[in-house]
Amino acid sequence: GDDGDDLLLGGPREDLLDGGDGNDTILGGNAADEMFGGKGDDSIKGESGNDTFVGGEGSDTMIGGDDRDLFLVGSAADGNGDSIDGSEGGDDYDTLDLTGAGPLRIDQHVTDIDTDGTKTYAGTVTFLDGAGNPDGTLSFVNIEHVIPCFTPGTLIATPKGEMPAETLKVGDKVLTRDNGIQEIRWAGRCDLTYDDLIASAHLRPILIKAGSLGNDLPERDMMVSPNHRMLVANDKTALYFEEHEVLVSAKHLVGNPGISTVDALGTSYLHFMFDQHEVVLGNGSWTESFQPGDQTLGGMGNAQRQEIFDLFPELKTGEGRDEYQAARKTLKKHEAAVLLNG
């Protein structure tokens, strides 16, 4: 197609159909077609075969048809306003690939579970601007696999205002509770797929709902890794532990109102590290920066671990890791239960 509102029809073999500009209608044939909407509000429908869909800019409607279809969303501008239906027929396993479209938030629910355990999802993707505010949506149904860009960015307090955690990099300055403005020395991330989370259920993220830590904190919902520690300070901390403030792993908070382990289609855990362990402000609630220990370093890939050792050679030894002390006392599971429920 070219400029204007085109009608493109696929044949019995594998076709490449490109609508170009305009509000196009593209109908695939009975093979593995590649269909590109281009600019405009396009309508794209596949038939049988493992088709690939790229809606492009505009509010597009895409329907997969039978078999294993792939929907690619390369940017928020491409995905905003789109409606995607993977359909259900044939050898059905449809994928929504959001790589490169973030930052974003995925709100989804299971609509069906096959006899082999495969789950089908429907939901909404909310695209976020640089400050973490909603900046458009995409809706989807009948999708078996969603590849996210990253989980919603926890907003970290910096001298320039709140910034999504995924935008922070080495050299950026962050506000800390104990030592004022500190510079990030290392930043990393760990990407986990749906299959990873199924195989290692203990890595599933923890949802901390707004207000669930008391005093209306955090200010917004936040997702953290199970071992990520939150700062807790209430009337019981000094009474039971002779400490005004303590750190508690998110997994030890599960079961309290508003705090739960969640099923996710995929997640990314973001880390940043300072010259010392710090307490930083995320979504209005105090939480820890990355603390390198035997368990956390052991769970990293070789490249990330070596990068940290290059920056902090003293961490190669157990003695050096012991000297990188936690910013607060860390509660064990039974202690956390007393603190929050006792």
N, C-alpha and C positions, 0 to 999 in steps of 0.2 A: 504494500500500500504506500501511498504518498500523502500529501496534505489532503484534508477532506475526510468525510465519513465513509469508510470503505467496508465492504463485505468480502471476507476471505474465507474460502472453503478448502479444507484439506481433502486429500484423496486416500486411496487404500494403502499407500506407502508412507514412509516417514517424511514429513514435510517440515519446512521452516517457514512460518507465517509471521510477517512483521507488519503491523498496521500503520506505523508511522504516526504523524500528527492527525488529530481529529478524533471524533467519537466513533470508533470502529467496532464492528462485529466480526469475531473470528470463531469459526467452527472447525475443530480438528476432525481428522478422519479416524480410521480404525488401526492406527499404528502409533509408534512413539514419536509424537510431534513436538516441536519447539515453537511456542507461540509468544510473541512479543506485542504488547499493546501500544507502546510508545506514549506520547503525550495525548491527553484527552481522557474522557470518561468512556472506557471501553468495556465491551461485553465479550468474554472469552470462555468458550466451552469445549472441553475435550470429549472424546467418545471412549472407546476401548484403547488400551495401550498405555505405556508408561510415559505420560506427557510431562513437559516442563512449561511452566507458566511464569512470565515476567510481565506484570501489569504496567509498569512505568508510571509516570506522573499522571495524576488525575484520580478520580474516584472510580475504580474499576470493579467489575463483578466477574469473578472467576469460578467456574464449576468444573471439577476434575473429570467426571465421568468414571468409567470402570478402571480398575487396576491401580498401579503404584505411581501416583502423580507427585510432582515436586513444584512447590510454589516458592519463588525466590523474591525476597523483598530486600533490595540493596541499600535503601535509605529510608528515613522517615518520610521524605517527600514522595517517594514511590508508594509507600504503604498507606499513607493517610487517606482515609475515606474508603478504603478497599473492603470488599466483602468476599470471603473465600469459603467455598463449599467443596470439600474433598470428594464428596459422594461416597457410595458404599459398595458398588458392584465389583465383580471380578476378583482378581488377586489383590485385595485392597490393603494398602498401607501407604497413606498419604503423608507427606512431609511439608511443613512450613518452615523455611529457612530464613531467619531474621538476622543472620550474620551481617554486620555492618550497619544495621538499622538503629542501633541504640544511641543514647541511653533510652531504656524503655521499661515498662512494667507489664507482666503477663498475668491476667486473671482468667483462670480456666477451671473447668469442672469435667468430671468423667460422665459421658453420656451412654457408654456401652462398654462391656467387657466380653471379648470373644471367648470361646471354649479353650483356646490356647493361652488365655491370660492377657492378650493384647487389648489395651485400653484405647477408646476413642474419646477425643476431647472436643469441647466447644468453649469459646471464650472471647476475650477482648484483649488486644494489644494496645496499650496506651504509650504513645511516644512522648518523651520528656525533653524539655529544653535544657540549656546549660545550667539553670538554677534548680532543676528537678521538677519543674511545673509541667502539667499536661499540655501537650502541643499537638493533639490529633489522635485518632484511634483507627484501628483495623479490627474487624470482626471475623471470626472463623468458626466453622462447624465441620464435623466429620474428618478430623485430623488425628492421625495416630502418633505423630512425632513432631515436636516443635524444637527447633534449634535456636536458642535465644542468643542474643548478643551478650547480655549480662543481666544479672538481677538488678532490681531497682537500686539506684545509687543512694546509699545513706549520705545525708548532707553533713559534711564536716565543717566545723567552724574554723575559719581562717581570717587573717587580717583584712582580706578582701571581701569578707562575707562568707556565707555558707556555699560550699562547693561539693558537687557529687564526688563520692570517694573514688570512682573510676577515672576521674579526670586528674587526680593528684599524681604528681611525678616527683622524681628526685630533684631536690633543690627548692620545692615549694615550701612555704611556711605555714604552720598550723598552730592554733592556739592550744596550749596545754594547761591542765589544772595546776600543776606544781611548778613549772619552769617557764611560764610565759610563752613567748613565740619561739618555736623550735623548727628547724629545717629537716625535711625528710631526707634520710640518708639512703634508704633502699625502699623500693616499691615492687610488689609482685602480685601475681594472681594464680589461682588454680581453677581450671575449667572442668566441670563434671557434667557428663551427659546423663540422659535418663537411664541408660544401661548401667553407668557407673553407680548411680544412686540405688538402683535395684540390687546390684551385686554387693554394695556396701551401705546397707540401710543406716548404719551409725553415722554416716556422713550427711544425711538429709538435713536441710536447713531448719532453723528454729525461727518461727514467727513470733515477734514480740509486738503485740498490738499497742496502739497509742494509749497511754495512761495506765498500762498494766504494771509499771514499776512504782506506782504511787506518785502523788503530787503532779498528776497530769503528764507524767513522763513515761516513755518518750513522747515527743510532740506529734510524731507521725509513726505509722507502722514501720517496722524495720525487720529485715531478715539477716541473720548472722549464722556463722558456722556453729556447730554444737559446742566446741571448746572455747569459743570467743567469750570473754569475760566482761560483765557489766559491773559498774560501780553501784553498790547499794549502801545507802545511809539512812537508817531510821532509828526509832527509839530502842530497838533490840540489839543493834550492833555493839554499842558500848556495854550494855547490860550483860550480854552473853560472851563477848569476845574481847572486851577491853580495847576495842578499836572503834573510832567514830565512823570510819568508812572501810568497806571491804570489797573485794572482787569476787564475783560468783560466775561460774561457767553457765552459759545459756542452757546447756542440757540439764543442769541441776535446778533450773527455774521452771522447767516443763511441768505442767500440772497445776500451776498457779493460774488464776483467771486471766485469760488473754494471752497466755504463752503456750505454744504447742509446736510439736514437730509436724512439718507439712510435707505432702507429696509434691514433688516438683518435676517438671519435664526436663530440667537441667538447671544448673546454677554455676555461678562463678564466685569464688571467695577471694576478696581483695585484701592485701596486706600492705602496710607501710611501717617503717621502722625508723627510730631516731637513735641518737647516741646513747640514750638510756630509755628504759621502759617508761612510757608516758600514759597519762589519762587524758583523752581528747573528747571533744563534744560532738556527738553524732545524733542527728535528729533531736537535738535538744537534751539528750541524756548523756551522762559521762560514761565512757567505755574505754577499753584499753587499746593501745597500739600493739603491734606485733612484738612478742617476746620470744627470742630463739631459745629453745630448750631441746633436750634429747628427742622428745616425741615430735615436736613441730619440725625440727630439722630433718629427722628421719623420714617424715612423710612427704618431703619435698623431692622434686626431681633433682638430678645431679647438677644441672646447669644453674638452677636457682640457689641451691646450697653452696656451690662454689662461688657464686657471685657475692653471697653474704660473707663467706670466708675471706674473699679478696678485700672486702670493705672493713671487716672486723676479724683480723687473723686470730685474735685471742679466743674467738669462739670455737676454734678447732679443738680445744681441750675442754674437758669437763670442768676444770677449775675456772676457766674463762667464762663458761656458760653460767656457772654458779654466781660469778661476780656481776653478771647482767641481771640484777635482782628485780623482782616484781615491784611495781610501784605501790602496791597495797598487799595486805594479807589476803590469801586466796582460800576461800572456804571449800571444805570437802562436801560431798553430797549430803551426808547426814547433818552437817552443820547448816547448810543452806536450808534444809527442811525446817530446822528449828527457827531460823531467822525469819523465814517468810510465812510459815504456817503455825509456829509455836505460840 
